[in-house]
């Protein structure tokens, strides 16, 4: 079982073609990532010292209209200083995009550092 966040599709997310602009899909992943850190990693984003070093999205179908996107988030096994998160975005029961980000943990000086033990444990404890 993965973590699932419900993200609102707003009218302003749409482009002149009447579907959600491709860049907004990354924002949906970001909103889900914030909730994942708060609820799964037990870390408010204001206390999470990391950067997204890589973002990849594959689009499968347009989102037309307003409503809710379900964003399923799964954390992969941490390496030394980084770990991946994968995303499955669904709208009205259809997968509309998949993606991945790689997060790099930072120390107080802004340099890569070992992924905190608290995060490693939370990732290991995912159902």
MIDOSE-1310 file (N, C-alpha, C; in nm, 2 decimals, decimal comma, always signed):
residues 127
xxxx	+0,08/-0,12/+0,00/+0,00/+0,00/+0,00/+0,09/+0,12/+0,00; +0,05/+0,22/-0,08/+0,12/+0,35/-0,09/+0,05/+0,46/-0,02; +0,12/+0,57/+0,00/+0,06/+0,69/+0,05/-0,02/+0,76/-0,07; -0,14/+0,80/-0,05/-0,22/+0,87/-0,15/-0,27/+1,00/-0,10
xxxx	-0,24/+1,10/-0,18/-0,29/+1,24/-0,15/-0,39/+1,28/-0,26; -0,50/+1,35/-0,21/-0,60/+1,40/-0,30/-0,56/+1,55/-0,32; -0,54/+1,58/-0,45/-0,50/+1,72/-0,49/-0,61/+1,78/-0,58; -0,65/+1,90/-0,54/-0,76/+1,97/-0,62/-0,71/+2,02/-0,75
xxxx	-0,78/+1,99/-0,86/-0,76/+2,05/-0,99/-0,84/+2,18/-0,99; -0,77/+2,29/-1,01/-0,83/+2,42/-1,02/-0,85/+2,47/-1,16; -0,95/+2,55/-1,18/-0,97/+2,61/-1,31/-0,85/+2,67/-1,37; -0,77/+2,74/-1,28/-0,65/+2,81/-1,33/-0,54/+2,72/-1,38
xxxx	-0,55/+2,59/-1,35/-0,45/+2,49/-1,39/-0,46/+2,46/-1,54; -0,57/+2,50/-1,60/-0,59/+2,47/-1,74/-0,52/+2,57/-1,84; -0,48/+2,52/-1,95/-0,42/+2,61/-2,05/-0,53/+2,64/-2,16; -0,49/+2,71/-2,26/-0,58/+2,75/-2,37/-0,64/+2,64/-2,45
xxxx	-0,58/+2,52/-2,43/-0,64/+2,40/-2,50/-0,75/+2,33/-2,41; -0,77/+2,38/-2,29/-0,88/+2,33/-2,21/-0,84/+2,21/-2,12; -0,70/+2,18/-2,12/-0,66/+2,07/-2,03/-0,55/+2,13/-1,94; -0,52/+2,05/-1,83/-0,42/+2,09/-1,73/-0,29/+2,10/-1,80
xxxx	-0,22/+2,22/-1,78/-0,09/+2,24/-1,84/+0,01/+2,14/-1,79; +0,10/+2,10/-1,87/+0,19/+1,99/-1,83/+0,28/+2,03/-1,71; +0,31/+2,15/-1,69/+0,40/+2,19/-1,58/+0,32/+2,17/-1,45; +0,19/+2,18/-1,45/+0,11/+2,17/-1,33/+0,12/+2,03/-1,27
xxxx	+0,14/+1,93/-1,35/+0,15/+1,79/-1,30/+0,26/+1,78/-1,20; +0,37/+1,86/-1,23/+0,48/+1,86/-1,13/+0,44/+1,92/-1,00; +0,35/+2,02/-1,01/+0,30/+2,09/-0,89/+0,22/+1,99/-0,81; +0,14/+1,91/-0,88/+0,06/+1,81/-0,81/+0,15/+1,71/-0,73
xxxx	+0,26/+1,67/-0,80/+0,36/+1,58/-0,73/+0,41/+1,65/-0,61; +0,44/+1,78/-0,62/+0,50/+1,86/-0,51/+0,40/+1,86/-0,39; +0,28/+1,89/-0,42/+0,18/+1,89/-0,31/+0,17/+1,76/-0,24; +0,17/+1,65/-0,32/+0,17/+1,52/-0,26/+0,30/+1,49/-0,18
xxxx	+0,41/+1,54/-0,23/+0,54/+1,52/-0,16/+0,54/+1,59/-0,02; +0,48/+1,71/-0,02/+0,47/+1,78/+0,11/+0,39/+1,70/+0,21; +0,28/+1,65/+0,17/+0,19/+1,57/+0,26/+0,26/+1,44/+0,30; +0,34/+1,38/+0,20/+0,41/+1,26/+0,23/+0,51/+1,28/+0,34
xxxx	+0,59/+1,39/+0,33/+0,69/+1,43/+0,43/+0,62/+1,45/+0,57; +0,51/+1,52/+0,57/+0,44/+1,55/+0,69/+0,38/+1,43/+0,75; +0,31/+1,34/+0,67/+0,24/+1,23/+0,73/+0,31/+1,10/+0,74; +0,40/+1,07/+0,65/+0,48/+0,95/+0,65/+0,61/+0,96/+0,71
xxxx	+0,68/+1,07/+0,68/+0,82/+1,09/+0,73/+0,81/+1,17/+0,86; +0,69/+1,21/+0,90/+0,68/+1,29/+1,03/+0,77/+1,41/+1,04; +0,78/+1,48/+0,92/+0,87/+1,59/+0,91/+0,80/+1,70/+0,84; +0,77/+1,81/+0,90/+0,71/+1,93/+0,83/+0,81/+1,97/+0,72
xxxx	+0,76/+2,01/+0,61/+0,85/+2,05/+0,50/+0,94/+2,17/+0,54; +0,90/+2,25/+0,64/+0,99/+2,36/+0,68/+1,11/+2,30/+0,76; +1,10/+2,18/+0,81/+1,21/+2,12/+0,88/+1,29/+2,02/+0,79; +1,24/+1,99/+0,67/+1,30/+1,89/+0,58/+1,41/+1,96/+0,50
xxxx	+1,53/+1,93/+0,52/+1,65/+1,99/+0,45/+1,69/+1,90/+0,34; +1,63/+1,92/+0,22/+1,66/+1,85/+0,10/+1,63/+1,93/-0,02; +1,68/+1,88/-0,13/+1,65/+1,94/-0,26/+1,60/+1,83/-0,36; +1,52/+1,87/-0,45/+1,49/+1,77/-0,56/+1,59/+1,79/-0,66
xxxx	+1,67/+1,68/-0,68/+1,78/+1,68/-0,78/+1,74/+1,63/-0,92; +1,63/+1,56/-0,92/+1,58/+1,50/-1,05/+1,43/+1,49/-1,05; +1,37/+1,53/-1,16/+1,23/+1,52/-1,18/+1,20/+1,46/-1,32; +1,12/+1,36/-1,32/+1,08/+1,29/-1,45/+0,93/+1,27/-1,45
xxxx	+0,87/+1,31/-1,56/+0,72/+1,28/-1,57/+0,69/+1,22/-1,71; +0,60/+1,12/-1,71/+0,55/+1,07/-1,83/+0,40/+1,09/-1,83; +0,36/+1,16/-1,94/+0,22/+1,19/-1,95/+0,14/+1,08/-2,03; +0,03/+1,05/-1,98/-0,05/+0,94/-2,04/-0,18/+0,99/-2,10
xxxx	-0,24/+1,08/-2,03/-0,37/+1,13/-2,07/-0,39/+1,28/-2,02; -0,47/+1,36/-2,09/-0,49/+1,49/-2,04/-0,59/+1,49/-1,93; -0,58/+1,59/-1,84/-0,69/+1,62/-1,74/-0,77/+1,73/-1,79; -0,90/+1,71/-1,81/-0,99/+1,81/-1,86/-1,10/+1,83/-1,75
xxxx	-1,13/+1,95/-1,72/-1,22/+1,98/-1,62/-1,16/+1,99/-1,48; -1,24/+2,02/-1,38/-1,19/+2,04/-1,25/-1,23/+1,91/-1,17; -1,18/+1,90/-1,05/-1,21/+1,79/-0,97/-1,09/+1,75/-0,88; -1,06/+1,63/-0,87/-0,95/+1,58/-0,78/-0,86/+1,49/-0,85
xxxx	-0,73/+1,51/-0,83/-0,63/+1,41/-0,88/-0,58/+1,33/-0,76; -0,58/+1,20/-0,77/-0,52/+1,12/-0,67/-0,37/+1,10/-0,71; -0,28/+1,13/-0,61/-0,14/+1,11/-0,63/-0,09/+1,01/-0,54; -0,05/+0,89/-0,59/+0,00/+0,79/-0,51/+0,15/+0,81/-0,50
xxxx	+0,21/+0,80/-0,38/+0,35/+0,83/-0,36/+0,41/+0,70/-0,30; +0,53/+0,66/-0,35/+0,60/+0,55/-0,29/+0,75/+0,59/-0,28; +0,81/+0,56/-0,17/+0,95/+0,59/-0,15/+1,03/+0,47/-0,18; +1,14/+0,48/-0,26/+1,23/+0,38/-0,29/+1,34/+0,37/-0,18
xxxx	+1,42/+0,27/-0,19/+1,53/+0,25/-0,09/+1,63/+0,37/-0,09; +1,66/+0,42/+0,02/+1,76/+0,53/+0,03/+1,90/+0,48/-0,01; +1,97/+0,57/-0,08/+2,11/+0,55/-0,10/+2,19/+0,62/+0,02; +2,31/+0,66/-0,01/+2,38/+0,74/+0,09/+2,32/+0,87/+0,12
xxxx	+2,31/+0,96/+0,02/+2,26/+1,09/+0,04/+2,12/+1,12/-0,02; +2,07/+1,02/-0,09/+1,94/+1,05/-0,17/+1,85/+0,93/-0,16; +1,72/+0,96/-0,20/+1,62/+0,85/-0,22/+1,52/+0,89/-0,32; +1,46/+0,80/-0,39/+1,36/+0,83/-0,49/+1,22/+0,82/-0,44
xxxx	+1,13/+0,90/-0,50/+0,99/+0,89/-0,48/+0,93/+0,87/-0,61; +0,84/+0,78/-0,62/+0,76/+0,76/-0,75/+0,62/+0,80/-0,73; +0,56/+0,85/-0,84/+0,43/+0,90/-0,83/+0,34/+0,84/-0,94; +0,22/+0,81/-0,91/+0,11/+0,77/-1,00/+0,00/+0,87/-0,99
xxxx	-0,03/+0,94/-1,09/-0,14/+1,04/-1,09/-0,26/+0,99/-1,16; -0,37/+0,99/-1,09/-0,50/+0,94/-1,15/-0,61/+1,04/-1,14; -0,69/+1,05/-1,25/-0,80/+1,14/-1,25/-0,92/+1,06/-1,31; -1,03/+1,07/-1,23/-1,15/+1,00/-1,26/-1,12/+0,85/-1,29
xxxx	-1,03/+0,79/-1,21/-1,01/+0,65/-1,22/-0,91/+0,61/-1,33; -0,85/+0,70/-1,40/-0,76/+0,67/-1,51/-0,62/+0,73/-1,48; -0,52/+0,65/-1,50/-0,38/+0,70/-1,48/-0,35/+0,80/-1,59; -0,32/+0,92/-1,54/-0,29/+1,03/-1,64/-0,14/+1,06/-1,65
xxxx	-0,06/+1,02/-1,55/+0,08/+1,04/-1,55/+0,15/+0,96/-1,45; +0,28/+0,93/-1,47/+0,37/+0,87/-1,37/+0,49/+0,95/-1,37; +0,56/+0,94/-1,25/+0,68/+1,02/-1,24/+0,77/+0,98/-1,13; +0,88/+1,04/-1,12/+0,98/+1,01/-1,02/+1,06/+1,14/-0,98
xxxx	+1,09/+1,16/-0,86/+1,18/+1,26/-0,81/+1,29/+1,19/-0,73; +1,41/+1,25/-0,73/+1,51/+1,21/-0,64/+1,55/+1,32/-0,55; +1,53/+1,30/-0,42/+1,56/+1,39/-0,32/+1,70/+1,37/-0,26; +1,78/+1,48/-0,24/+1,91/+1,47/-0,18/+1,91/+1,55/-0,05
xxxx	+1,94/+1,48/+0,06/+1,95/+1,54/+0,19/+2,07/+1,64/+0,20; +2,04/+1,75/+0,27/+2,15/+1,85/+0,28/+2,18/+1,88/+0,43; +2,31/+1,91/+0,45/+2,34/+1,95/+0,59/+2,32/+2,10/+0,60; +2,35/+2,16/+0,72/+2,32/+2,30/+0,74/+2,40/+2,39/+0,65
xxxx	+2,50/+2,34/+0,59/+2,58/+2,42/+0,50/+2,53/+2,41/+0,35; +2,43/+2,33/+0,33/+2,38/+2,31/+0,20/+2,45/+2,21/+0,11; +2,53/+2,12/+0,18/+2,60/+2,02/+0,11/+2,53/+1,88/+0,13; +2,54/+1,79/+0,03/+2,48/+1,66/+0,05/+2,53/+1,59/+0,17
xxxx	+2,44/+1,53/+0,24/+2,47/+1,45/+0,36/+2,39/+1,33/+0,37; +2,42/+1,24/+0,46/+2,35/+1,11/+0,47/+2,20/+1,13/+0,50; +2,12/+1,05/+0,43/+1,97/+1,06/+0,46/+1,95/+1,03/+0,60; +1,87/+1,12/+0,67/+1,85/+1,10/+0,82/+1,79/+0,96/+0,85
xxxx	+1,84/+0,91/+0,97/+1,79/+0,78/+1,01/+1,63/+0,78/+1,03; +1,58/+0,89/+1,07/+1,43/+0,90/+1,09/+1,36/+0,87/+0,96; +1,42/+0,93/+0,85/+1,36/+0,91/+0,72/+1,38/+0,77/+0,67; +1,49/+0,71/+0,69/+1,52/+0,57/+0,65/+1,42/+0,48/+0,72
xxxx	+1,40/+0,50/+0,85/+1,31/+0,42/+0,92/+1,16/+0,43/+0,87; +1,12/+0,55/+0,84/+0,99/+0,58/+0,79/+0,97/+0,51/+0,65; +1,07/+0,52/+0,57/+1,06/+0,45/+0,44/+1,06/+0,30/+0,46; +1,14/+0,25/+0,55/+1,14/+0,10/+0,57/+1,01/+0,05/+0,63
xxx	+0,94/+0,14/+0,70/+0,81/+0,10/+0,77/+0,69/+0,12/+0,67; +0,71/+0,17/+0,55/+0,60/+0,18/+0,46/+0,53/+0,05/+0,44; +0,40/+0,04/+0,44/+0,33/-0,09/+0,42/+0,35/-0,13/+0,28
